[in-house]
């Protein structure tokens, strides 16, 4: 039996009391505060009774190509062991996975979860807290933010209201609700450890809420909730060197989710606009070189010809400090802000040029470049890379027909696949490509691994992208 000392009990009561005092906006029952039970002890049970029915378990059935030993296709190996050659078509095996989800519209039956939870699923089953099981329809999914939208048909659903994640502060108390390790619905608590986390190379658009509330495998797609019962994030990832929780978990902010869901409902996907710039973080060294005071923002290092950025008048060396009056914390933040705005949207950019503030307007368009501020369809397998059409002045312009890898983020999925800045993609699965649009078409039509024919300097190589 676990024995808890009197001092430990007092400390526990004190900590919970602090939680209670930190939530003055919580409603009260007729005869006692919501956070006190019949014995007058602190509790979160009444709050959880209201919100946990909105969190569901998700199971996904699909098929995956079985990994076979390549030696089985080696003629010497087959002859020595008297084996038949491997079939040309990959052998498929049934795959089961589990995750979590959140009901956010009870009338329409909309359920939020992660893209990676339902990716490649042939059947999606949602289990409600009252143990009802219903098949779900996939309305749309966005790999760039790792958000997917499902719809279920069921009565008496309870939904969570979206909160304003921009109002969160480091130190605010939050609850994480999900289905860790397939155990069933589990609630953990903690605080907001940090905001605006990026550079984790988890997804294409990074503005994560970091929390120390325990998040484990199976929590993906679950809810991050404030003490007033509002959904402020969708749990999506953890840093787990040992395979379990170490107190570092991440959630997609509710405001980002809201922007994505609006497009998933209307279009079934996210139609992102493109600004057409290459950017980098604003550092003290750059501040000295540009002759401006230290601060935050993103420095424009290249403007693509014919892009919305060029039309708006942006120049290399401009410092972008805000988009639609929202401050820009760095290059990753700028990519996220632009990537969440619709195609055709007119935006206001506040910049500093030669030490002087300027305001420019740009209309986002679908261009011939894919990158961290673009992103769609099968390009998820090249997250972290910027692709553009060959242009006059490129070393191989006129000699080959293909698509230039303009930039690759270090440690990104594209970089780990072997792609390098300056590579020219000549073909995808042996189909020649001459534009970014053609590359996108081949990526969308490919179900399995992709073989890229690359021109790298004077060498021609092949890369396998899984």
Secondary structure by P-SEA (a helix, b strand, c coil): cccccaaaaaaaaaaaaaaaaacccccccccccccccccccccaaaaaaacccccbbbbbbbbbbbbbccccccaaaaaaacccccccbbbbbbbbbbbcccccccccbbbbbbccccccccbbbbbcccbbbbbbbbccccccccbbbbbbbbcbbbbbbbccccccccccccccccccccccbbbbbbccccccccccccccccbbbbbccccccccccccccccccccccccccccccccccccbbbbccaaaaaaaaaaaacccccbbbbcbbbbbcccaaaaaaacccbbbbbbbccccccccccccccccccccccccccccccaaaaaaaaaaccccbbbbbbbbcccbbbbbbbbbccccccccccccccccccccbbbbccccccccccccccccccccccccccccccccccbbbccccccccccaaaaaaaaaacccbbbbbccccccccccccc
